[in-house]
């Protein structure tokens, strides 16, 4: 037995499901959500009407009955249908759009903004970085070749390069200072030692030139020989590899 269309439209499962959904999520609903939800239920009702009642073409009378049943439900739920003006209706079947506009007289299609495309692909980032680096290099080369632009090129260079060069120079200067601090005393000691050896070796000859007495010369000769044999010869033998 075929049920009455008006009674079925007011008490079918689509109406009950929308009522439960509105009770739970009314605080989070918007125009777009409401129209999308109702358009889905209307599509189900139209399909069931074709199956249950054997109607192939939905005429204007059936569309009005469907719209009236939804208007009554919205009024019972306290939804102001004149306040709903946005909906994604492009792409819907013409009969569904017709019923929606009967329910919501001020409804217009809303084009949502383009979705977030996310971050650029890695290949695009690499290509952009490579091309931009080439452009910067070409600009710097042109400015170096042109006259009077050296200061501008220096100002365009990254700051970290200047800091790095300053740190390198300070390290080199400190290393040189440490080396000189070690080498200078060694050189001074070698010079003093050489002068002392020369003085000791020439004591006997200096005494001969000054016509000192024989006893003094003999003593100086003994001292000279002992110094040469005991001090200078071992030192010369130790440092012979340097010569």
TABELNOR-V638313 format. One line per field, one symbol per residue. ss: DSSP state (@ for helix, = for strand, . for the rest). A space follows every 10 residues. Layout:
ss = ???
This chain:
ss = ....@@@@@@ @.@@@@@@@@ @@@@@@@@.. @@@@@@@@@@ @@@@@@@@@@ @@.......@ @@@@@@@@@@ @@@@@@@... .....==... ...@@@@@@@ @@@....==. .......... .@@@@@@@@@ @@@@@@@@@@ @@@@@....@ @@@@@@..@@ @@@@@@@@@@ @@@@@@@@@@ @@@@@@@@@@ @@@@@@@@@@ @.@@@@@@@. ...@@@@@@@ @@@@@@@@@@ @@@@@@@@.. ...
